[in-house]
Amino acid sequence: MGIILMTLNHLMLFSDLSMRFKIMLIVVSFSACLLDILSSWLVRFVSADFAYLKLSSMVFEQISLVALIFIIIKSVFMSDGKPAIYEK
């Protein structure tokens, strides 16, 4: 999942969003991924109560993935509100 996030975040950096929003999305997506991986180990070796952390981090991870994919697709096909591919 880390490689997918790194690739999507790298592609998202080329979008027209503000730098503050880009940094926020990168931090949230990688933090959610790290917590998702870490919480599996916490559930196994510490306590089953960390299952709630696992569920919430997985949800945040999936939401950030959908947001990244949406931003990338919009950036590829739309440029300044006009379609990037013009009909001749």
Residue pairs with C-beta under 8 A, 6 or more apart in sequence:
1 33
1 36
1 37
1 61
2 33
4 65
5 29
5 30
5 33
5 64
5 65
5 68
8 29
8 65
8 68
8 69
8 72
9 25
9 26
9 29
9 30
9 68
11 68
11 72
12 22
12 25
12 26
12 68
12 71
12 72
12 75
13 22
14 75
15 22
15 71
15 72
15 74
15 75
16 75
16 80
17 71
25 64
25 67
25 68
25 71
28 60
28 64
29 61
29 64
29 65
29 68
32 57
32 58
32 60
32 61
32 64
33 61
35 53
35 57
35 60
36 54
36 57
36 58
36 61
39 50
39 51
39 53
39 54
39 57
40 54
42 50
42 53
42 54
43 50
43 51
43 54
76 84
77 83
77 84
77 85
78 84
